[in-house]
Amino acid sequence: MRDDAAIRALPDDHAVPGDFRVAIEDGCILVWRDDLEAEVRRVAADPDALDVADVSGRAPLGRIEVPGQRALLVRPYRKGGMLRGVRGARFHGRLRPLDELTLHAELQQRGVGVLDVAGAVVRGDTSGWEGWLITREEADAVDLAAWLDGADTAGHDDPATTLERAGRVVRELHDEGVAHPDLHPKNLLLTREGTVLVLDLDRAGMDHEPLPSRPRLANLARFERSLEKQREKGRALARWDGAAFYRGYGGEDGPRWQADALARRGSLALRKLWWGIIGETRRGGAS
């Protein structure tokens, strides 16, 4: 990556907030907050040498201990789909780690439950890049899918209250003009303090106006399809209470949102046929 004016302008093009520091050197764009420069440089120098975090995801997450602070989790950007094993980790076009960092920071400032973003690394430029997003670890947290399937975490003893919180944070996201690109239970994290955080905002954008009904319902229908897929894989989801989730999302209008989302989730028979074709149920992969 050339260190010329066009490359130096990239962080501004992606609206990286002013409370982050930016360095462009040695073929990398490095972004960090607070006193985390050394940790971000570790990611840039050799991301494969990081410890592996004990959390699930599309690709293994790196983990960095920070003395006196919460540890950092490092998420590499990887391609999905049926050919993800051969498509590699090189992307083209907009630098998605910078976009996601910016969106996280803005949502956090607006009080929406998201991970505390700490930095990002991009190797390359818009003609071809690899990237990593760095966030603060939420220790002893579990995702909503695992919790519905029986996993425990402190602060979430009452299923109805927990699901109301989950519905509320999705509503907050939609009210800020953000449609989640892949809304499913694994992308809602339950922390030990009892809060719910939204995960994986890669490819999401913010319109700065509340979402209209149509994209809201598309998101909620996607969520319902994911729940159904989990049941198809034999998971009990014993704690699922749709009325509580939609009460958190829509208050008195919760039943209407629930009915509309269920109506729009589509044909179970056609989806089962598609899952069979791509082997999704057989593999038991992420939703």
C-alpha positions in Angstrom: 0.0 0.0 0.0 1.5 3.4 -1.0 1.6 6.1 1.6 0.3 8.9 -0.7 -2.4 11.5 -0.3 -5.2 9.2 -1.5 -4.3 6.5 1.0 -4.0 9.0 3.9 -7.5 10.3 3.0 -9.1 6.9 3.5 -9.7 7.2 7.3 -11.5 10.5 6.6 -13.5 8.9 3.8 -14.7 6.4 6.3 -15.5 9.0 8.9 -13.2 7.5 11.6 -14.1 9.4 14.8 -11.7 12.0 16.1 -11.1 10.3 19.4 -9.2 7.4 17.6 -5.6 7.7 16.6 -4.6 6.7 13.0 -1.3 5.7 11.6 -0.5 4.6 8.0 2.7 2.7 7.6 4.3 -0.5 6.4 1.4 -1.4 4.2 -1.2 -0.9 7.0 -3.8 1.4 8.3 -3.8 1.2 12.1 -6.6 2.8 14.2 -6.7 2.7 18.0 -8.3 4.4 21.0 -6.9 5.3 24.4 -3.4 3.8 25.1 -3.8 0.7 22.9 -1.3 1.5 20.2 1.1 -1.3 21.2 -1.7 -3.9 21.1 -2.9 -2.7 17.7 0.6 -2.9 16.4 0.8 -6.5 17.6 -2.3 -7.3 15.4 -0.7 -5.6 12.4 2.7 -7.4 12.9 1.4 -11.0 13.2 -2.3 -11.6 13.7 -1.8 -15.4 13.4 0.5 -15.3 16.5 -2.3 -14.1 18.8 -3.8 -16.3 21.4 -7.1 -17.8 20.3 -10.2 -16.7 22.3 -12.6 -19.3 23.7 -15.6 -18.0 21.8 -17.4 -19.2 18.7 -17.6 -17.4 15.4 -17.1 -17.7 11.7 -13.4 -17.6 12.1 -11.3 -17.9 15.3 -11.0 -14.7 17.3 -7.6 -13.5 18.6 -7.2 -12.4 22.2 -4.8 -10.0 23.7 -4.4 -9.5 27.5 -4.1 -5.8 28.5 -2.7 -5.2 32.0 -5.2 -3.5 34.3 -7.9 -3.5 31.6 -10.3 -5.8 29.9 -8.8 -8.1 27.3 -9.1 -7.4 23.6 -10.8 -9.6 21.0 -9.6 -9.5 17.4 -12.0 -10.5 14.7 -10.6 -11.2 11.2 -12.8 -10.5 8.2 -13.5 -13.7 6.4 -15.8 -14.5 3.4 -18.9 -16.6 4.0 -21.0 -18.8 1.8 -20.5 -22.2 0.4 -17.1 -21.3 -1.1 -15.7 -19.6 2.0 -13.0 -22.2 2.4 -11.4 -21.3 -1.0 -12.3 -17.6 -1.3 -9.8 -16.5 1.3 -9.6 -13.3 3.3 -8.9 -10.7 0.6 -11.6 -8.1 -0.1 -12.0 -5.3 -2.5 -13.8 -1.9 -2.3 -14.6 0.0 0.9 -12.6 -0.8 3.9 -15.2 -2.5 6.0 -13.2 -2.6 9.3 -13.1 1.2 9.3 -16.9 1.5 8.5 -17.7 -1.0 11.2 -15.5 0.8 13.7 -17.2 4.1 12.9 -20.7 2.6 13.2 -19.9 1.0 16.5 -18.5 4.2 18.0 -21.5 6.2 16.8 -24.1 3.7 18.2 -22.2 3.5 21.5 -22.3 7.3 21.7 -26.1 7.1 21.1 -26.6 4.6 23.9 -27.3 1.5 21.8 -26.0 -1.8 23.2 -22.9 -2.7 21.1 -19.4 -3.9 21.8 -16.8 -1.4 23.0 -14.7 -1.0 19.9 -11.0 -0.3 20.5 -9.4 -0.3 17.1 -8.9 -1.8 13.7 -6.2 -2.9 11.3 -6.3 -2.9 7.5 -3.6 -4.3 5.3 -3.9 -2.9 1.8 -6.3 -0.4 0.2 -9.5 -0.4 -1.8 -7.9 -2.4 -4.6 -7.4 -5.3 -2.2 -7.3 -5.6 1.6 -7.4 -7.8 4.7 -8.8 -6.5 7.9 -9.3 -7.0 11.7 -11.7 -5.3 14.1 -10.6 -5.0 17.8 -13.2 -4.8 20.6 -13.1 -5.1 24.4 -13.9 -8.5 25.7 -17.2 -9.2 27.6 -16.0 -11.9 30.0 -18.4 -14.7 30.9 -21.0 -13.6 28.3 -23.0 -16.0 26.2 -24.9 -15.4 22.9 -28.7 -15.6 22.9 -28.7 -18.9 20.9 -26.6 -20.6 23.5 -28.7 -19.1 26.3 -31.9 -20.3 24.7 -30.4 -23.7 24.5 -29.7 -23.9 28.2 -26.4 -22.0 28.8 -26.3 -19.8 31.9 -24.9 -16.4 32.6 -25.2 -14.1 35.6 -27.7 -11.3 35.4 -30.2 -13.2 33.2 -32.2 -15.3 35.7 -35.6 -14.2 34.4 -36.2 -15.4 30.8 -39.0 -12.9 30.1 -36.9 -9.9 31.2 -33.9 -11.1 29.2 -36.0 -11.5 26.0 -37.6 -8.1 26.6 -34.1 -6.6 26.8 -33.1 -8.4 23.6 -36.2 -7.1 21.8 -35.5 -3.6 23.1 -31.9 -3.4 21.8 -33.1 -4.6 18.4 -35.7 -1.8 18.5 -33.0 0.7 19.5 -30.9 -0.4 16.5 -33.8 0.0 14.1 -34.8 3.4 15.6 -31.2 4.6 14.8 -31.7 3.7 11.2 -29.6 0.5 11.2 -30.9 -2.8 9.7 -28.7 -5.6 10.9 -27.2 -7.5 7.9 -27.5 -10.9 9.6 -29.9 -10.7 12.6 -30.0 -14.0 14.4 -29.7 -15.1 18.1 -25.9 -15.7 17.9 -25.5 -12.0 17.1 -27.1 -10.9 20.4 -24.8 -11.2 23.4 -25.9 -11.5 27.0 -23.3 -10.0 29.4 -22.8 -11.0 33.0 -24.1 -7.6 34.0 -27.5 -8.4 32.5 -27.3 -6.2 29.4 -27.8 -7.3 25.8 -25.3 -6.3 23.1 -25.6 -6.4 19.3 -22.7 -8.2 17.5 -21.3 -8.3 14.0 -22.4 -5.1 12.3 -20.2 -5.7 9.3 -21.9 -4.3 6.1 -24.5 -2.4 8.2 -25.1 1.3 7.6 -26.9 4.1 9.4 -29.5 6.2 7.7 -29.8 8.6 10.7 -33.6 8.2 10.5 -35.7 5.4 12.0 -36.1 2.4 9.7 -39.5 2.2 7.9 -41.6 -0.8 8.6 -40.5 -2.9 5.6 -36.8 -3.3 6.5 -37.7 -3.7 10.2 -40.0 -6.7 9.3 -37.4 -8.1 7.0 -34.9 -8.1 9.9 -37.4 -9.6 12.3 -38.5 -12.3 9.7 -34.8 -13.2 9.3 -34.6 -13.6 13.1 -37.6 -15.8 13.1 -36.2 -18.0 10.3 -33.0 -18.4 12.3 -34.9 -19.6 15.4 -36.7 -22.1 13.2 -33.5 -23.3 11.7 -32.1 -23.9 15.2 -35.1 -26.0 16.0 -34.6 -28.0 12.8 -31.1 -28.8 14.1 -32.6 -30.3 17.2 -32.1 -27.5 19.7 -34.7 -27.1 22.3 -34.7 -23.3 22.7 -36.7 -23.9 25.9 -36.4 -20.3 27.0 -37.8 -18.7 23.9 -40.8 -16.5 24.6 -41.8 -14.6 21.4 -44.3 -12.5 23.2 -41.6 -11.2 25.6 -39.2 -10.5 22.8 -41.8 -8.5 20.8 -43.0 -6.8 24.0 -39.5 -5.4 24.3 -39.4 -4.5 20.7 -42.8 -2.9 20.3 -44.5 -2.4 23.7 -48.2 -2.6 23.3 -47.7 -3.1 19.5 -45.6 -6.2 20.2 -48.2 -8.7 19.1 -48.7 -6.9 15.8 -44.9 -6.9 15.1 -44.8 -10.6 16.0 -47.7 -11.6 13.8 -46.3 -9.6 10.8 -42.8 -11.1 11.3 -44.1 -14.6 11.4 -46.2 -14.0 8.4 -43.2 -12.8 6.4 -40.8 -15.5 7.3 -41.8 -17.5 4.3 -42.5 -21.2 3.5 -41.0 -23.7 5.9 -41.1 -26.4 3.2 -39.2 -24.4 0.7 -36.6 -23.4 3.2 -36.1 -27.0 4.3 -35.5 -27.9 0.7 -32.9 -25.2 0.3 -31.2 -26.1 3.6 -31.0 -29.7 2.3 -29.5 -28.6 -1.0 -26.7 -26.6 0.6 -26.3 -29.0 3.5 -26.9 -26.4 6.2 -28.9 -28.6 8.5 -26.5 -31.5 8.1 -23.4 -29.4 8.8 -25.0 -27.7 11.8 -23.2 -24.4 10.9 -23.9 -20.9 12.1 -27.2 -19.3 11.1 
